[in-house]
């Protein structure tokens, strides 16, 4: 028979409290209860006075009320509905106009209820303010964590907190505990976890499981435990942490904490990419915004979790980094087993795995969201084919078995593997694959594999991908439509296999990445959150600070990461560093590179339409119809995201994006949002384009920010008035820092960095190098830029002609095609002269690589294309060619091959780099948005 009272579970020892101060020992939850395992809980006679019963009348120490709560509304000075429109009016301070409107709309009956409710709220607020106090020094904060049931991933963390985190006095309340049949739902078998779930920390299971209980997150009403409120109240908490709201029981926990006037922390890994699509999306946004308003602090488990919270206007000072973590020490044993060849061979034999095969491990339920069939198809496309080990079971097991048989893929189904055996499985594998879709909001199996020293291949849709996966810990592959996922996954697995066969050991890098997501890091964030939400209310001057800009950045026209893309995100980085909240809209068809830039900023992102290009061909009625369809769909997406995000500004990266979003930008301007357009390229000349700029672009933008005086002159020629344009020169972009020192400087080496297209004049540079060789100059040339991948129809054959020219007898062995590189500063520092041979048709609007060369301290030889000549002091820090020809380029290069001139040019280039400092660039862009705001 089930007990009538909650069943407490006590930590086996109170040794960690023996060295604590006397007051800390007296109020510890173990005191007076260690020998009462079967008796109902009673209050400890020696317990200190709870914080909720202490009295302090100093209003400055009050905890800030949650946004949207009754207390928050009263502190803002009135009683009204908590809808979005009223909250916006409250932030604008438009109270006098809003209150009469509410009264007219609601009527006398609502006024009567409001007055009665207002009186009750005033009395409740008075009682709460009398009880509020700041935390007592050296006193642990009583934290009650509420979950639906014990979870094998969280239990080790709770034990760690109980043993090693004296700042927190933890009590975990579980609504129930599933029986073996309920635990095995989805796995096709009954089981219980073979690791302790409730030992080593204080916990309470409110009631035993009922046969009708459902513990998965898909059934909101599957577990209904009204007694959870009483269990929370008995723990007498200072703070309550609730792990999501996917169950009605968790909603009851939130309501119970609010009634106790206890701060509530949100813990979850939901992100924007896991949200429902279609007609359900608006309702999800409204529900999520309302639910987040019920919390006082927010525990973020990773990059996408934090971006999700910022999207819903949660301020940064209420978001606390609490990374998802597992028992790294336990899984690190797998790395030791893998290093021992004999023991690893024994494990493979015991598991039925081939001794010498490249073994790819899939660990998890075989269900649709995990996409195991993608993995099977990818292995079938590889040569040689790896062996697949599956640690898991589920409804897709027959389909996976059939697909593997059709593709002649070796598969070892290990079935369900319990936690204690997973260490041996990780030791036997060579790589973990997690091809899940966006419903995989994190993927703790990746944490386990990294702790075991195992590289991971993860879909970019998985929640943990931006935090845990890069080239050092495995590979991440794109999944956005219409990318063919199977070849991308096969290529990623192939790269891992090739690096391992070449002798590369991923273990150290994997374990270092796993160590960043440790129990200590998560507990530190949790303790900080508890201190903040129980601490004093900010002073009036802090509360009066203006809200940071909320910027929607339209990035749908970006695919590759070039100069325009880098500088757009450099602008967003400058805003983000000053507290602005950024949301990027990217295209839906090839977005992985741009998403990576957005997530490096901590920005949220969504996808837009952005399919058809704008140009003169739109005069064709069929093309025009497609363009108008694109405009409507793209504008609808911008309006939707700006409304949900509550944007204050719109940042547009190019003029074509303005045209795509023209209807939305017009409506947003009418509603007070400001539109700032950055011009990275000068407007095209001609009567048609002047008409397009006057009619199709200018009316939809508040301010045009040009990157050079040349661009601003071209913009003025298209009829844009002076009051709507300004110039902010670029700064060198932020690039990844390469490990170790670069190559020593070679005074014979020339370098080109940029796109390899005819307009950039790389063929002219090769001919110039050949002329210098013919004159007896011993020069070398590095060409940095993407040499493979998709090629526009107009440029087909150009790359092949360049490579053939570089392989000709006069240049053979002197030219290196280095491909796309991130370590551009190091490559520039190893060269002597930078060359930018663009043709006039390119109309270079700035030339970012020129100022990168200045920063590296080398002169630049440029052609008179667009703004390039404005960046160079001729004969000092560079050379401006008289024309775009190989002879003119050779003349400029030969000028700096003189050692004395080269030293002078290097010194001048280094000195002129200060003109394009990052500090100047950031201050200018922040002033733009501050002024507009």
C-alpha positions, 0 to 999 in steps of 0.5 A: 500500500502506498504511503500517505506522505511523500517518501524522503530519500536522504543522502547517506552521509552528512560528512560534507557539513562537518566543517561548515559553520555552526549555523550552516550545520543547524539548518542542513536538511540532514540534521535530525532526519538521518535515522527517520527513513521510514517516518513522515518528515518533521521539521528539524528542531535546530533549523534556522529561521527560513528566509521567507519568515525573516523581516526587513523593511528596506525596499531596496532589497526586494527581489525584482518581480517576474516580467508580466507577474501581478507584482511587476504590474503593480510596481509599474503603477497600475492594474491591467491585463498582461497582454503583449500590447499592454506590456509594450505600452508600459515600456513606453510609459504610455500609462495615462492613455492606456488605462482609460482605453482599458476601462472603456473596453472592459466595462464596469464589471471588469473595473469592479473585479480589478479594484477587488483584485487590486486591493488583494494584490496591494495587501499581498505585495505589502506582506511580501515586501515585509518578508523580503531580505537579501541572502544571509552571508555564509548560508547555503541557499535552499534549492528545490529542483522539480522533475517528473521522474528520476533521470539517469543524466541528472542524478550524477550532477545532483550527487556532485552538488550535494557533495561539493557545492556548499553554496546550495542546499539541494532537495530534488522533488520527483513527481513519481518514479516509472516502473520497468514497463514504463521506463522501457516505453519506446525501447521495446523491452522492460528495464531499469537503469543500472546506475543509482538515480536517487542515492547521494542527495536529498530527494522526494518521490511524491507518489508511486507510479500508476499504470496509466502514467506516461513519463515522456514529453509527448504527453502533457497530461500523461503524469498528473500529480497535484500533490507536487505543490505540498511536496514543494511547500514541505521543502521550505525552499528559497529557490525552485528550479523547474525543468521545463513545462512539458507536463501538467505536473511541472505547471503545478510546480511553477504555480505552487512556487509562485504562490509561495512567493519563491523565485523560480528558475527555468531549466531546459534545452528548447530552441527555436529550431525545435519549434513546431512549423505551420499553423502551430507556430504562432500558438507555440510562440504565444504559449512560450512567451507567456510561460517564460514570463513566469520565471525569475531566472533562466538556466541556459544549457548552450548556444541555441538555448541562450539564443532562444531565451534572448529571442523572447526578450529575456535580458542577458543578466537573467540568463545563466550558463549552466551547460548540459553535463554528464559524469565525464570521469566515468566515461573517460575510462573508455579512452584508457580501454581504447589505448590498450590494444589487447583489451579493446580487441577483447571487447570487440570480440565480446560485442561481436564487432570485427577486429579491424573494421572502422566501426561507426556507433549509433546510440539511442532509440531507433525512432524517426527523429533520430534518422538512423536510416540516413546513417545506413544509406550514408554507410552504403555510399562509402568505399570502403564501407564501415561497420555499423554498431547500434546500441539501442532499440525502437520502432525503426529497428526492422526498417534499419535491418532491411536497409542494411541488408539491401546495401550489404552493410555490416551491422551489429545490433547490440540492442538496448545497452544499459548505462554501466555497459556504455563505457565498453561500447564507446571503447570499441567504436571508432566514431559516433554518429548522431544524424537527428533532426531539430527535435534533438534539442541537445544530444547528451550521447555526444557528451558521453562520446567526447568524454570517452575520447570518441570523435562525433559526426553530428547533423547541424540540426542537433542542439549541441552541434555549435557547442561541442562539434568542430574539426577538432572533435569530429565533423558537422554536416549540413541538413538544410533543404535541398542539400542531399544529406546522405552524401554530406554525412558520408563525406563527414564520416569519410574525413574522420576515417581518413584522419584516423588512418593517418594517425590522428588521435582525437582523444585529447581534443574530445576530452578537453571539449567535454571538460568544458561541460562539467559538473563544476561549470553547471553547478557554478552557473546554478549557484550564481543564478540562485544568488541573483534571484534571491538578491536585492532589487537593482537600484532605480538608476539601473532599472531606468537604463534604456532597453538594448536594441533588438535587431533583425538582420536580413541575411537571406542573400548570403551563402558563402563567407566572403568580405561582404558577409564577414563585415556584416557580421562584424557590424552585428558583433559590435552591436552584440558586444554592447548588449544588443539582441540579434536575430538573423534571417537566413535563406532556407536552401544553403545556410550552414556557413551563415548559421555558423556566423550567427551562432558565434555571436549568440544570435538566434536565427530563422529561415526566409524564402529568398529564392529568385534573384532580382535584375533586368530579366524581371521585365519578362512577365513570367520572371516578374511573377516569380519575383513578386511571389518571392517578395510576398513570401520573403516579406511575410517571413520578415513581418512574422519574425519582427513581430515575434522578436519585437524588433526595434531595428532592421539591419539589411545587408544589401540593396537586393534584400531591401527589394525582396522585403520592400512591403514588410519594410514599409509596414515596419517603418510605419510602426516605428521600426528603423531600417538601416541598410549597409552598402558593401557594393556600389550601386550599378550605373545606368538609367534603369538602376537609378530608377530602381534605387529611387523607387524600389529601394530609397523609400524603404530605408531610413539610413544608408551606411556606405563602406567608402567615399567611393560608394557614397559618391555612387549612391549620391549619383542615384538620387539619395539625399545627404541626410540619408547616407553616411560612410563608415570605413571597414575594419579588419574582420575577426578571423579564427586564430590559428594555433602556433606561429606561422611561417617565417616571412619570405621576401620573395613571396607574393600573395592574393586573397579573394574570389577566383573569378575573372573580375578579380584579375587573377589571370593578370597576376599570373602573367605579371609573375611570369614577366618578373620571372622572365626578368630574372626575379625569383618570386613565389605566389600564393593564391588563397580562395575557393578553388573547388565547389559550385561555379556560376555558368559564366565562370566555367573553365576559368579555374581550370585555365588558371591552374593550367597557366600556373603549371606552365614551364615559366611558373611551374613550382612557383604558384600555390593554390591554397584554397579557402583558408581562415588563417589569412592574417598568418598567411599575409604575415608570411608574405612580402607583397600583397596584390589586388589585381581587380578589373574595373568591371569589379568596381571594388567598393572597399577591399577588405584584404587591403587593410588586412595586409596593412594590419600584417605590415605588408604593402599592397599593389592594387589596380585602379578599380573602385575604392582601391586607390583611396586606400593606398598612399602611392609609393608609400604603403602600396602602389596604384597601377596606372591600368589593369594589365600584367605589365602595370602589376609587374611594375608595382611589384618590382618597385617593392622587390627592392629591399629598402623600399620594401622595408619602408613600405612595410613600416608605412603599411603598419602605421596606416592600419591605425586609420581602420581601427576596430575601436573606431569602427565599433563606436561609429556603428554603435552611434548609428543604432543609438541615434536611430534608437 
